Amino acid sequence: MTEPISIGSLKPILNAQPGALQTPIFQVLQVRKLTSVSNGVERYRIVLSDSIHYVQSMLASQKNELVVSGKLQKGAIVQLIQFSVNMMKERKIIIIINLNILEQYGILPKIGAPASLEPSSSTADKEESRKQEIPVINQTSFYGNKPLGPTFHEEKEKMNHISSVSSTTIYPIESLSPYQNKWTIKARVTNKTEIKHWHNQKGEGKLFSCIFMDESGEIRATAFNDQVDMLYDALQEGQVYFVSKCRVNIAKKQFSNVQNEYELTFERDTEVERCPDQSAVPHVKFNFVSLKDLDSVGKDSIIDVIGILNDIHEIVEITSKTTQKLYSKRDIFLVDNSNYSVRLTLWGKHAQDFNIPQETIVAFKGLKVTDFNGRSLSMLSGAMIIANPQIEEAYLLKKWYDKQGKEETFMTHQPTITTIRKEERKTIAQIKDEQLGMTEQPDYFSVKATIVFFKQENIFYPACPIEGCNKKAIEDNEGRWRCERCDKSFLKPQYRYIVTISVNDHTGQIWLNCFDDIGRQIIGKSADDIAQMKEENEQAALNIFHEANCKSYVFRVRAKQDSYNGAIRVRYQVMGVSPINWAHECKLLADIINSY
């Protein structure tokens, strides 16, 4: 069998010559474990040969398993799939990000008589490397006010700048360390926080952080004070940038959920430029953990999960015992095809802005594993939410859920609760006879019923118009509306429904409570519209409710204990509503008849 080595391909690759191979094939001459590992991650140095020359290379840590398993060893033939060329200690080495072991060739003796290749020692290459260094961005013009129109000279300089950045040697994020001075990464911003302000004995300031990701990994970067003004608007989520001249520090794990031992700090000389090729870097990479396997994951671990949104609790306000600050909190529940359910707690803006409907497939990146009331999850500020991600895991999950998941009974990690009751179709008589909602945990069910009455008292309330707040606004003496939570005043509020309806089926009657999204669906008008009608023509508003009355729906309901004036009662909250699918209803009746 002829050896498929890409003979003489190393020199063009290291010199970045036109026509250099993108997926070259080499022989492994040596595999050596590095003795000095600063971050606790094992690293391996690989010597690659094209039968004429050999060079040193570094294996990305996610490929260490190939060495440990014995597949990647001296004499093996390998094909590089993803790699980059970096300068280290005055010489160029190859960083191997992904490769294939061509096992069909087995383990071979050394092919040819390769000699060491040291391109960095030549004067010409040093000069070329010097020419390719990133020029300093004019920060005032790049991040400050834009001129009315670029001159020809400015456009030419801009194009030259992009070209020089693009031709610079790019380092993978995984290779960054405090011991490197000159590096440039090409990475996508996958997450950016809001600007946070602080006040303490030393003074005051502001900061924000973002997460950069490339093929090799991710890293957190933080900007303070002047750098916040300079970079916050320039860095946009989802965009790809060239970044250089940041300080590399040991990561402060108490503030970060990023899987990297290091983190970046933006400085005065930091250079950032948007990459013209936005498709060159992946968007988000996940390493999902099944909900069933959460017990095997260590407490405080940072993980990724994907699941079906099974339930959404209302937002609540809690006060921190240490700082006495008010925080927003919302619990949601996820299920997956391992037949497990888990509670995920959202905090702050994540809790306030959450508007993803039930039964949506949602992927989460960077969740913290907690032990509150059994294994559960908590969403930190740097975590990501992606609804309906276009990935294979989402397609498989949807296929499972549509076929059988909707009817499953799910286990939980809570010590006292073993299962979650599946959402069953109930009649109103069954709801009362089975005392649904009378236990400590809420019950969920669906009921087909007809609206027979709308309570007209307090059918809506004036809310803060800031998206995600929803707090009640108070009218002041000047006719303006004020939100205590946001500490802001407005000319007018945004009205939101809190509708109570009476519904009937052939077995009885029950009262249901509906919030704004459900109210809009069953009334057909926004609360703002109804409020304005009541001011101008109250009869017109009443006519809207008459039209909405006597209509039938399938209501998805949560039944939960509630205390009112010292008495325990059950509150029935509508979580979702859908029009009657008569074909489906006929099938349900046929199934009931066939069961006798």
Secondary structure, 3 states (H helix, E strand, C coil): CCCCCCCCCHHHHHCCCCCCCCCCEEEEEEEEECCCCCCCCCCEEEEEECCCEEEEEEECHHHHHHHHCCCCCCCCEEEEEEEEEEEECCEEEEEEEEEEECHHHCCCCCCCCCEECCHHHCHHHHHHHHHCCCCCCCHHHHHCCCCCCCCHHHHHHHHHHHHHHHCCCCCCHHHCCCCCCCCEEEEEEEEECCCEEEEECCEEEEEEEEEEECCCCEEEEEEECHHHHHHCCCCCCCCEEEEECCEEEECCHHHCCCCCCEEEECCCCCEEEECCCCCCCCCCCCCECCHHHHHHCCCCCEEEEEEEEEEECCCEEEECCCCCCEEEEEEEEEECCCCEEEEEEEEHHHHHHCCCCCCCEEEEEEEEEECCCCCEEEEEEEEEEEECCCCHHHHHHHHHHHHCHHHCCEEECCCCCCEECCCEECCHHHHHHCCCCCCCCCEEEEEEEEEEEECCCCCEEEECCCCCCCCECEECCCCCEEECCCCEEECCCEEEECEEEEEEECCEEEEEEECHHHHHHHHCCCHHHHHHHHHHCHHHHHHHHHHHCCCEEEEEEEEEEEEECCEEEEEEEEEEEEECCHHHHHHHHHHHHHCC
